[in-house]
């Protein structure tokens, strides 16, 4: 088989084909899957600030 190393099961392929028959697309529906609640603008800014600061000198990224 061409994709035998992918580990796909017959059931997963049948589900994909069924979805394609119903929706004429293999794309995921909007809102399906786990929400990305941890990646907010505030969290991204906080992580960037923590990465740039030294452990014993907070806000050191702002110094010359």
N, CA, C and O atoms as a Tripos MOL2 file, in Angstrom:
@<TRIPOS>MOLECULE
protein
  256   255    64     0     0
PROTEIN
NO_CHARGES

@<TRIPOS>ATOM
      1 N           0.8300   -1.1900    0.0000 N.3       1 UNK1
      2 CA          0.0000    0.0000    0.0000 C.3       1 UNK1
      3 C           0.8730    1.2510    0.0000 C.2       1 UNK1
      4 O           1.9940    1.2460    0.5080 O.2       1 UNK1
      5 N           0.3480    2.2940   -0.5670 N.am      2 UNK2
      6 CA          1.1000    3.5320   -0.6900 C.3       2 UNK2
      7 C           1.2860    4.2350    0.6570 C.2       2 UNK2
      8 O           2.3510    4.7980    0.9110 O.2       2 UNK2
      9 N           0.2730    4.2120    1.5190 N.am      3 UNK3
     10 CA          0.3380    4.9100    2.7970 C.3       3 UNK3
     11 C           0.3060    3.9460    3.9780 C.2       3 UNK3
     12 O          -0.2480    4.2840    5.0240 O.2       3 UNK3
     13 N           0.8730    2.7800    3.8410 N.am      4 UNK4
     14 CA          0.8100    1.7850    4.9120 C.3       4 UNK4
     15 C           1.5820    2.2230    6.1540 C.2       4 UNK4
     16 O           1.2890    1.7460    7.2510 O.2       4 UNK4
     17 N           2.5480    3.1060    6.0130 N.am      5 UNK5
     18 CA          3.3280    3.5630    7.1650 C.3       5 UNK5
     19 C           2.6250    4.6780    7.9450 C.2       5 UNK5
     20 O           3.1450    5.1170    8.9710 O.2       5 UNK5
     21 N           1.4780    5.1410    7.4960 N.am      6 UNK6
     22 CA          0.7520    6.2220    8.1580 C.3       6 UNK6
     23 C          -0.0210    5.7420    9.3830 C.2       6 UNK6
     24 O          -0.3310    6.5500   10.2580 O.2       6 UNK6
     25 N          -0.3320    4.4820    9.4680 N.am      7 UNK7
     26 CA         -1.0830    3.9590   10.5990 C.3       7 UNK7
     27 C          -2.5650    4.2670   10.5420 C.2       7 UNK7
     28 O          -3.2350    4.2550   11.5740 O.2       7 UNK7
     29 N          -3.0880    4.5420    9.3630 N.am      8 UNK8
     30 CA         -4.5110    4.8250    9.1990 C.3       8 UNK8
     31 C          -5.2880    3.5250    9.3090 C.2       8 UNK8
     32 O          -4.8530    2.4840    8.8170 O.2       8 UNK8
     33 N          -6.4220    3.5940    9.9490 N.am      9 UNK9
     34 CA         -7.2830    2.4200   10.0410 C.3       9 UNK9
     35 C          -8.3860    2.5250    8.9940 C.2       9 UNK9
     36 O          -8.6730    3.5990    8.4660 O.2       9 UNK9
     37 N          -8.9860    1.3900    8.7160 N.am     10 UNK10
     38 CA        -10.0890    1.3770    7.7520 C.3      10 UNK10
     39 C         -11.2410    2.2410    8.2630 C.2      10 UNK10
     40 O         -11.9050    2.9200    7.4810 O.2      10 UNK10
     41 N         -11.4760    2.2130    9.5800 N.am     11 UNK11
     42 CA        -12.5610    2.9910   10.1730 C.3      11 UNK11
     43 C         -12.3230    4.4950    9.9960 C.2      11 UNK11
     44 O         -13.2590    5.2330    9.6840 O.2      11 UNK11
     45 N         -11.0840    4.9570   10.1920 N.am     12 UNK12
     46 CA        -10.8180    6.3890   10.0420 C.3      12 UNK12
     47 C         -10.9630    6.8370    8.5940 C.2      12 UNK12
     48 O         -11.4270    7.9470    8.3330 O.2      12 UNK12
     49 N         -10.5750    5.9950    7.6620 N.am     13 UNK13
     50 CA        -10.7460    6.3260    6.2420 C.3      13 UNK13
     51 C         -12.2300    6.3530    5.8840 C.2      13 UNK13
     52 O         -12.6720    7.2290    5.1420 O.2      13 UNK13
     53 N         -12.9970    5.4020    6.4060 N.am     14 UNK14
     54 CA        -14.4390    5.3910    6.1450 C.3      14 UNK14
     55 C         -15.1130    6.6370    6.7140 C.2      14 UNK14
     56 O         -16.0080    7.1980    6.0810 O.2      14 UNK14
     57 N         -14.6860    7.0820    7.9190 N.am     15 UNK15
     58 CA        -15.2450    8.3020    8.5070 C.3      15 UNK15
     59 C         -14.9370    9.5180    7.6400 C.2      15 UNK15
     60 O         -15.8070   10.3640    7.4270 O.2      15 UNK15
     61 N         -13.7130    9.6120    7.1400 N.am     16 UNK16
     62 CA        -13.3230   10.7170    6.2770 C.3      16 UNK16
     63 C         -14.1380   10.7120    4.9830 C.2      16 UNK16
     64 O         -14.5870   11.7640    4.5280 O.2      16 UNK16
     65 N         -14.3260    9.5450    4.3990 N.am     17 UNK17
     66 CA        -15.1290    9.4440    3.1790 C.3      17 UNK17
     67 C         -16.5810    9.8230    3.4410 C.2      17 UNK17
     68 O         -17.1980   10.5010    2.6190 O.2      17 UNK17
     69 N         -17.1350    9.3970    4.5690 N.am     18 UNK18
     70 CA        -18.5090    9.7370    4.9180 C.3      18 UNK18
     71 C         -18.6490   11.2470    5.0910 C.2      18 UNK18
     72 O         -19.6170   11.8380    4.6120 O.2      18 UNK18
     73 N         -17.6990   11.8700    5.7650 N.am     19 UNK19
     74 CA        -17.7400   13.3210    5.9550 C.3      19 UNK19
     75 C         -17.6650   14.0320    4.6080 C.2      19 UNK19
     76 O         -18.3730   15.0120    4.3780 O.2      19 UNK19
     77 N         -16.8150   13.5410    3.7280 N.am     20 UNK20
     78 CA        -16.6800   14.1500    2.4130 C.3      20 UNK20
     79 C         -17.9850   14.0330    1.6230 C.2      20 UNK20
     80 O         -18.3870   14.9740    0.9390 O.2      20 UNK20
     81 N         -18.6380   12.8850    1.7200 N.am     21 UNK21
     82 CA        -19.9190   12.6980    1.0130 C.3      21 UNK21
     83 C         -20.9820   13.6620    1.5380 C.2      21 UNK21
     84 O         -21.8000   14.1650    0.7670 O.2      21 UNK21
     85 N         -20.9710   13.9200    2.8510 N.am     22 UNK22
     86 CA        -21.9910   14.7840    3.4570 C.3      22 UNK22
     87 C         -21.7220   16.2630    3.2350 C.2      22 UNK22
     88 O         -22.6560   17.0340    3.0130 O.2      22 UNK22
     89 N         -20.4590   16.6690    3.2910 N.am     23 UNK23
     90 CA        -20.1330   18.1000    3.2590 C.3      23 UNK23
     91 C         -19.3920   18.5350    2.0080 C.2      23 UNK23
     92 O         -19.2000   19.7340    1.8040 O.2      23 UNK23
     93 N         -18.9740   17.6150    1.1730 N.am     24 UNK24
     94 CA        -18.2020   17.8560   -0.0410 C.3      24 UNK24
     95 C         -16.8710   18.5470    0.2850 C.2      24 UNK24
     96 O         -16.3160   19.2590   -0.5510 O.2      24 UNK24
     97 N         -16.3710   18.3330    1.4880 N.am     25 UNK25
     98 CA        -15.0650   18.8450    1.8570 C.3      25 UNK25
     99 C         -14.4910   17.9660    2.9640 C.2      25 UNK25
    100 O         -15.2350   17.3090    3.6910 O.2      25 UNK25
    101 N         -13.1810   17.9580    3.0860 N.am     26 UNK26
    102 CA        -12.5240   17.2080    4.1550 C.3      26 UNK26
    103 C         -12.0210   18.1520    5.2390 C.2      26 UNK26
    104 O         -11.3630   17.7190    6.1850 O.2      26 UNK26
    105 N         -12.3300   19.4450    5.1060 N.am     27 UNK27
    106 CA        -11.8950   20.4420    6.0870 C.3      27 UNK27
    107 C         -12.6520   20.2930    7.3940 C.2      27 UNK27
    108 O         -13.7660   19.7700    7.4260 O.2      27 UNK27
    109 N         -12.0340   20.7580    8.4720 N.am     28 UNK28
    110 CA        -12.6870   20.7290    9.7720 C.3      28 UNK28
    111 C         -13.7400   21.8280    9.8500 C.2      28 UNK28
    112 O         -13.6090   22.8800    9.2230 O.2      28 UNK28
    113 N         -14.7750   21.5690   10.6240 N.am     29 UNK29
    114 CA        -15.8190   22.5600   10.8360 C.3      29 UNK29
    115 C         -15.3070   23.6590   11.7570 C.2      29 UNK29
    116 O         -14.4450   23.4170   12.6020 O.2      29 UNK29
    117 N         -15.8360   24.8580   11.5930 N.am     30 UNK30
    118 CA        -15.4610   25.9690   12.4530 C.3      30 UNK30
    119 C         -15.8960   25.6430   13.8720 C.2      30 UNK30
    120 O         -17.0340   25.2330   14.1000 O.2      30 UNK30
    121 N         -14.9950   25.8230   14.8200 N.am     31 UNK31
    122 CA        -15.3130   25.5690   16.2160 C.3      31 UNK31
    123 C         -15.1100   24.1350   16.6490 C.2      31 UNK31
    124 O         -15.3300   23.8160   17.8170 O.2      31 UNK31
    125 N         -14.6960   23.2530   15.7430 N.am     32 UNK32
    126 CA        -14.4640   21.8740   16.1590 C.3      32 UNK32
    127 C         -13.0700   21.7570   16.7570 C.2      32 UNK32
    128 O         -12.1620   22.5020   16.3880 O.2      32 UNK32
    129 N         -12.9130   20.8500   17.6510 N.am     33 UNK33
    130 CA        -11.6240   20.6460   18.2940 C.3      33 UNK33
    131 C         -11.5070   21.4210   19.5900 C.2      33 UNK33
    132 O         -12.4420   22.1010   20.0140 O.2      33 UNK33
    133 N         -10.3620   21.3090   20.2050 N.am     34 UNK34
    134 CA        -10.1270   21.9560   21.4900 C.3      34 UNK34
    135 C          -9.8700   23.4450   21.2870 C.2      34 UNK34
    136 O          -9.0980   23.8260   20.4070 O.2      34 UNK34
    137 N         -10.5110   24.2890   22.0940 N.am     35 UNK35
    138 CA        -10.2790   25.7300   21.9630 C.3      35 UNK35
    139 C          -8.8650   26.1120   22.3800 C.2      35 UNK35
    140 O          -8.2800   25.4770   23.2580 O.2      35 UNK35
    141 N          -8.3270   27.1300   21.7640 N.am     36 UNK36
    142 CA         -6.9670   27.5830   22.0570 C.3      36 UNK36
    143 C          -7.0300   28.6990   23.0900 C.2      36 UNK36
    144 O          -6.6910   29.8460   22.7990 O.2      36 UNK36
    145 N          -7.4660   28.3570   24.2930 N.am     37 UNK37
    146 CA         -7.6940   29.3610   25.3230 C.3      37 UNK37
    147 C          -6.3930   29.8340   25.9800 C.2      37 UNK37
    148 O          -6.3660   30.9280   26.5450 O.2      37 UNK37
    149 N          -5.3410   29.0620   25.9240 N.am     38 UNK38
    150 CA         -4.1110   29.4320   26.6110 C.3      38 UNK38
    151 C          -3.3120   30.4730   25.8310 C.2      38 UNK38
    152 O          -2.4570   31.1460   26.4070 O.2      38 UNK38
    153 N          -3.5680   30.6120   24.5630 N.am     39 UNK39
    154 CA         -2.7780   31.5300   23.7470 C.3      39 UNK39
    155 C          -3.5410   32.8330   23.5540 C.2      39 UNK39
    156 O          -4.0940   33.0960   22.4860 O.2      39 UNK39
    157 N          -3.5600   33.6320   24.5970 N.am     40 UNK40
    158 CA         -4.1800   34.9390   24.5270 C.3      40 UNK40
    159 C          -3.0880   35.9830   24.3320 C.2      40 UNK40
    160 O          -1.9110   35.7030   24.5590 O.2      40 UNK40
    161 N          -3.4690   37.1730   23.9170 N.am     41 UNK41
    162 CA         -2.4760   38.2350   23.7280 C.3      41 UNK41
    163 C          -1.7400   38.5420   25.0280 C.2      41 UNK41
    164 O          -0.5360   38.7970   25.0250 O.2      41 UNK41
    165 N          -2.4750   38.5150   26.1420 N.am     42 UNK42
    166 CA         -1.8550   38.8010   27.4380 C.3      42 UNK42
    167 C          -0.8170   37.7390   27.7950 C.2      42 UNK42
    168 O           0.2700   38.0690   28.2680 O.2      42 UNK42
    169 N          -1.1490   36.4650   27.5710 N.am     43 UNK43
    170 CA         -0.2070   35.3950   27.8820 C.3      43 UNK43
    171 C           1.0250   35.4570   26.9870 C.2      43 UNK43
    172 O           2.1400   35.2110   27.4480 O.2      43 UNK43
    173 N           0.8330   35.7800   25.7240 N.am     44 UNK44
    174 CA          1.9670   35.8800   24.8010 C.3      44 UNK44
    175 C           2.8970   37.0050   25.2460 C.2      44 UNK44
    176 O           4.1150   36.8280   25.2680 O.2      44 UNK44
    177 N           2.3360   38.1540   25.6010 N.am     45 UNK45
    178 CA          3.1520   39.2760   26.0740 C.3      45 UNK45
    179 C           3.8900   38.9200   27.3550 C.2      45 UNK45
    180 O           5.0550   39.2860   27.5130 O.2      45 UNK45
    181 N           3.2350   38.2100   28.2770 N.am     46 UNK46
    182 CA          3.8580   37.8280   29.5380 C.3      46 UNK46
    183 C           5.0230   36.8740   29.2960 C.2      46 UNK46
    184 O           6.0830   37.0280   29.9030 O.2      46 UNK46
    185 N           4.8410   35.9130   28.4360 N.am     47 UNK47
    186 CA          5.9120   34.9580   28.1470 C.3      47 UNK47
    187 C           7.0910   35.6540   27.4900 C.2      47 UNK47
    188 O           8.2390   35.3760   27.8360 O.2      47 UNK47
    189 N           6.8330   36.5440   26.5570 N.am     48 UNK48
    190 CA          7.9240   37.2890   25.9120 C.3      48 UNK48
    191 C           8.6860   38.0940   26.9500 C.2      48 UNK48
    192 O           9.9170   38.1230   26.9290 O.2      48 UNK48
    193 N           7.9730   38.7450   27.8570 N.am     49 UNK49
    194 CA          8.6050   39.5380   28.9090 C.3      49 UNK49
    195 C           9.4550   38.6450   29.8190 C.2      49 UNK49
    196 O          10.5760   39.0100   30.1700 O.2      49 UNK49
    197 N           8.9290   37.4810   30.2000 N.am     50 UNK50
    198 CA          9.6670   36.5800   31.0840 C.3      50 UNK50
    199 C          10.9050   36.0120   30.4050 C.2      50 UNK50
    200 O          11.9340   35.8180   31.0520 O.2      50 UNK50
    201 N          10.8170   35.7500   29.1260 N.am     51 UNK51
    202 CA         11.9610   35.2020   28.4000 C.3      51 UNK51
    203 C          13.0730   36.2380   28.3030 C.2      51 UNK51
    204 O          14.2480   35.8940   28.4230 O.2      51 UNK51
    205 N          12.7210   37.4890   28.0900 N.am     52 UNK52
    206 CA         13.7190   38.5350   27.9080 C.3      52 UNK52
    207 C          14.3100   39.0280   29.2250 C.2      52 UNK52
    208 O          15.3900   39.6190   29.2190 O.2      52 UNK52
    209 N          13.6420   38.8070   30.3450 N.am     53 UNK53
    210 CA         14.1280   39.2650   31.6400 C.3      53 UNK53
    211 C          15.0330   38.2100   32.2620 C.2      53 UNK53
    212 O          14.8730   37.0150   32.0110 O.2      53 UNK53
    213 N          15.9750   38.6550   33.0660 N.am     54 UNK54
    214 CA         16.8110   37.7290   33.8100 C.3      54 UNK54
    215 C          16.0820   37.3660   35.0970 C.2      54 UNK54
    216 O          15.2770   38.1460   35.6070 O.2      54 UNK54
    217 N          16.3690   36.1820   35.6130 N.am     55 UNK55
    218 CA         15.6300   35.6710   36.7600 C.3      55 UNK55
    219 C          15.7600   36.5720   37.9860 C.2      55 UNK55
    220 O          14.7700   36.8310   38.6710 O.2      55 UNK55
    221 N          16.9720   37.0510   38.2670 N.am     56 UNK56
    222 CA         17.1880   37.8550   39.4740 C.3      56 UNK56
    223 C          17.0190   39.3480   39.2270 C.2      56 UNK56
    224 O          17.1190   40.1380   40.1660 O.2      56 UNK56
    225 N          16.7640   39.7530   37.9820 N.am     57 UNK57
    226 CA         16.6060   41.1640   37.6440 C.3      57 UNK57
    227 C          15.3710   41.3490   36.7720 C.2      57 UNK57
    228 O          15.4810   41.3940   35.5470 O.2      57 UNK57
    229 N          14.1970   41.4570   37.3880 N.am     58 UNK58
    230 CA         12.9880   41.6630   36.5830 C.3      58 UNK58
    231 C          13.0720   42.9580   35.7690 C.2      58 UNK58
    232 O          13.7220   43.9150   36.1900 O.2      58 UNK58
    233 N          12.4450   42.9880   34.6580 N.am     59 UNK59
    234 CA         12.4360   44.1320   33.7340 C.3      59 UNK59
    235 C          13.8140   44.4780   33.2040 C.2      59 UNK59
    236 O          14.0430   45.6100   32.7770 O.2      59 UNK59
    237 N          14.7360   43.5260   33.2230 N.am     60 UNK60
    238 CA         16.0820   43.8230   32.7210 C.3      60 UNK60
    239 C          16.0910   43.9510   31.1980 C.2      60 UNK60
    240 O          17.0340   44.5050   30.6320 O.2      60 UNK60
    241 N          15.0660   43.4520   30.5370 N.am     61 UNK61
    242 CA         15.0300   43.5750   29.0900 C.3      61 UNK61
    243 C          14.8170   45.0240   28.6760 C.2      61 UNK61
    244 O          15.0840   45.3860   27.5310 O.2      61 UNK61
    245 N          14.3410   45.8520   29.5940 N.am     62 UNK62
    246 CA         14.0900   47.2640   29.2880 C.3      62 UNK62
    247 C          15.3220   48.1410   29.5180 C.2      62 UNK62
    248 O          15.3230   49.3170   29.1560 O.2      62 UNK62
    249 N          16.3690   47.5710   30.1160 N.am     63 UNK63
    250 CA         17.5640   48.3770   30.4090 C.3      63 UNK63
    251 C          18.5290   48.3580   29.2250 C.2      63 UNK63
    252 O          18.4480   47.4880   28.3580 O.2      63 UNK63
    253 N          19.4190   49.3030   29.2030 N.am     64 UNK64
    254 CA         20.4200   49.3520   28.1430 C.3      64 UNK64
    255 C          21.4670   48.3340   28.4450 C.2      64 UNK64
    256 O          22.4240   48.1890   27.6840 O.2      64 UNK64
@<TRIPOS>BOND
     1     1     2 1
     2     2     3 1
     3     3     4 2
     4     3     5 am
     5     5     6 1
     6     6     7 1
     7     7     8 2
     8     7     9 am
     9     9    10 1
    10    10    11 1
    11    11    12 2
    12    11    13 am
    13    13    14 1
    14    14    15 1
    15    15    16 2
    16    15    17 am
    17    17    18 1
    18    18    19 1
    19    19    20 2
    20    19    21 am
    21    21    22 1
    22    22    23 1
    23    23    24 2
    24    23    25 am
    25    25    26 1
    26    26    27 1
    27    27    28 2
    28    27    29 am
    29    29    30 1
    30    30    31 1
    31    31    32 2
    32    31    33 am
    33    33    34 1
    34    34    35 1
    35    35    36 2
    36    35    37 am
    37    37    38 1
    38    38    39 1
    39    39    40 2
    40    39    41 am
    41    41    42 1
    42    42    43 1
    43    43    44 2
    44    43    45 am
    45    45    46 1
    46    46    47 1
    47    47    48 2
    48    47    49 am
    49    49    50 1
    50    50    51 1
    51    51    52 2
    52    51    53 am
    53    53    54 1
    54    54    55 1
    55    55    56 2
    56    55    57 am
    57    57    58 1
    58    58    59 1
    59    59    60 2
    60    59    61 am
    61    61    62 1
    62    62    63 1
    63    63    64 2
    64    63    65 am
    65    65    66 1
    66    66    67 1
    67    67    68 2
    68    67    69 am
    69    69    70 1
    70    70    71 1
    71    71    72 2
    72    71    73 am
    73    73    74 1
    74    74    75 1
    75    75    76 2
    76    75    77 am
    77    77    78 1
    78    78    79 1
    79    79    80 2
    80    79    81 am
    81    81    82 1
    82    82    83 1
    83    83    84 2
    84    83    85 am
    85    85    86 1
    86    86    87 1
    87    87    88 2
    88    87    89 am
    89    89    90 1
    90    90    91 1
    91    91    92 2
    92    91    93 am
    93    93    94 1
    94    94    95 1
    95    95    96 2
    96    95    97 am
    97    97    98 1
    98    98    99 1
    99    99   100 2
   100    99   101 am
   101   101   102 1
   102   102   103 1
   103   103   104 2
   104   103   105 am
   105   105   106 1
   106   106   107 1
   107   107   108 2
   108   107   109 am
   109   109   110 1
   110   110   111 1
   111   111   112 2
   112   111   113 am
   113   113   114 1
   114   114   115 1
   115   115   116 2
   116   115   117 am
   117   117   118 1
   118   118   119 1
   119   119   120 2
   120   119   121 am
   121   121   122 1
   122   122   123 1
   123   123   124 2
   124   123   125 am
   125   125   126 1
   126   126   127 1
   127   127   128 2
   128   127   129 am
   129   129   130 1
   130   130   131 1
   131   131   132 2
   132   131   133 am
   133   133   134 1
   134   134   135 1
   135   135   136 2
   136   135   137 am
   137   137   138 1
   138   138   139 1
   139   139   140 2
   140   139   141 am
   141   141   142 1
   142   142   143 1
   143   143   144 2
   144   143   145 am
   145   145   146 1
   146   146   147 1
   147   147   148 2
   148   147   149 am
   149   149   150 1
   150   150   151 1
   151   151   152 2
   152   151   153 am
   153   153   154 1
   154   154   155 1
   155   155   156 2
   156   155   157 am
   157   157   158 1
   158   158   159 1
   159   159   160 2
   160   159   161 am
   161   161   162 1
   162   162   163 1
   163   163   164 2
   164   163   165 am
   165   165   166 1
   166   166   167 1
   167   167   168 2
   168   167   169 am
   169   169   170 1
   170   170   171 1
   171   171   172 2
   172   171   173 am
   173   173   174 1
   174   174   175 1
   175   175   176 2
   176   175   177 am
   177   177   178 1
   178   178   179 1
   179   179   180 2
   180   179   181 am
   181   181   182 1
   182   182   183 1
   183   183   184 2
   184   183   185 am
   185   185   186 1
   186   186   187 1
   187   187   188 2
   188   187   189 am
   189   189   190 1
   190   190   191 1
   191   191   192 2
   192   191   193 am
   193   193   194 1
   194   194   195 1
   195   195   196 2
   196   195   197 am
   197   197   198 1
   198   198   199 1
   199   199   200 2
   200   199   201 am
   201   201   202 1
   202   202   203 1
   203   203   204 2
   204   203   205 am
   205   205   206 1
   206   206   207 1
   207   207   208 2
   208   207   209 am
   209   209   210 1
   210   210   211 1
   211   211   212 2
   212   211   213 am
   213   213   214 1
   214   214   215 1
   215   215   216 2
   216   215   217 am
   217   217   218 1
   218   218   219 1
   219   219   220 2
   220   219   221 am
   221   221   222 1
   222   222   223 1
   223   223   224 2
   224   223   225 am
   225   225   226 1
   226   226   227 1
   227   227   228 2
   228   227   229 am
   229   229   230 1
   230   230   231 1
   231   231   232 2
   232   231   233 am
   233   233   234 1
   234   234   235 1
   235   235   236 2
   236   235   237 am
   237   237   238 1
   238   238   239 1
   239   239   240 2
   240   239   241 am
   241   241   242 1
   242   242   243 1
   243   243   244 2
   244   243   245 am
   245   245   246 1
   246   246   247 1
   247   247   248 2
   248   247   249 am
   249   249   250 1
   250   250   251 1
   251   251   252 2
   252   251   253 am
   253   253   254 1
   254   254   255 1
   255   255   256 2
@<TRIPOS>SUBSTRUCTURE
     1 UNK1         2 RESIDUE 1 A UNK
     2 UNK2         6 RESIDUE 1 A UNK
     3 UNK3        10 RESIDUE 1 A UNK
     4 UNK4        14 RESIDUE 1 A UNK
     5 UNK5        18 RESIDUE 1 A UNK
     6 UNK6        22 RESIDUE 1 A UNK
     7 UNK7        26 RESIDUE 1 A UNK
     8 UNK8        30 RESIDUE 1 A UNK
     9 UNK9        34 RESIDUE 1 A UNK
    10 UNK10       38 RESIDUE 1 A UNK
    11 UNK11       42 RESIDUE 1 A UNK
    12 UNK12       46 RESIDUE 1 A UNK
    13 UNK13       50 RESIDUE 1 A UNK
    14 UNK14       54 RESIDUE 1 A UNK
    15 UNK15       58 RESIDUE 1 A UNK
    16 UNK16       62 RESIDUE 1 A UNK
    17 UNK17       66 RESIDUE 1 A UNK
    18 UNK18       70 RESIDUE 1 A UNK
    19 UNK19       74 RESIDUE 1 A UNK
    20 UNK20       78 RESIDUE 1 A UNK
    21 UNK21       82 RESIDUE 1 A UNK
    22 UNK22       86 RESIDUE 1 A UNK
    23 UNK23       90 RESIDUE 1 A UNK
    24 UNK24       94 RESIDUE 1 A UNK
    25 UNK25       98 RESIDUE 1 A UNK
    26 UNK26      102 RESIDUE 1 A UNK
    27 UNK27      106 RESIDUE 1 A UNK
    28 UNK28      110 RESIDUE 1 A UNK
    29 UNK29      114 RESIDUE 1 A UNK
    30 UNK30      118 RESIDUE 1 A UNK
    31 UNK31      122 RESIDUE 1 A UNK
    32 UNK32      126 RESIDUE 1 A UNK
    33 UNK33      130 RESIDUE 1 A UNK
    34 UNK34      134 RESIDUE 1 A UNK
    35 UNK35      138 RESIDUE 1 A UNK
    36 UNK36      142 RESIDUE 1 A UNK
    37 UNK37      146 RESIDUE 1 A UNK
    38 UNK38      150 RESIDUE 1 A UNK
    39 UNK39      154 RESIDUE 1 A UNK
    40 UNK40      158 RESIDUE 1 A UNK
    41 UNK41      162 RESIDUE 1 A UNK
    42 UNK42      166 RESIDUE 1 A UNK
    43 UNK43      170 RESIDUE 1 A UNK
    44 UNK44      174 RESIDUE 1 A UNK
    45 UNK45      178 RESIDUE 1 A UNK
    46 UNK46      182 RESIDUE 1 A UNK
    47 UNK47      186 RESIDUE 1 A UNK
    48 UNK48      190 RESIDUE 1 A UNK
    49 UNK49      194 RESIDUE 1 A UNK
    50 UNK50      198 RESIDUE 1 A UNK
    51 UNK51      202 RESIDUE 1 A UNK
    52 UNK52      206 RESIDUE 1 A UNK
    53 UNK53      210 RESIDUE 1 A UNK
    54 UNK54      214 RESIDUE 1 A UNK
    55 UNK55      218 RESIDUE 1 A UNK
    56 UNK56      222 RESIDUE 1 A UNK
    57 UNK57      226 RESIDUE 1 A UNK
    58 UNK58      230 RESIDUE 1 A UNK
    59 UNK59      234 RESIDUE 1 A UNK
    60 UNK60      238 RESIDUE 1 A UNK
    61 UNK61      242 RESIDUE 1 A UNK
    62 UNK62      246 RESIDUE 1 A UNK
    63 UNK63      250 RESIDUE 1 A UNK
    64 UNK64      254 RESIDUE 1 A UNK
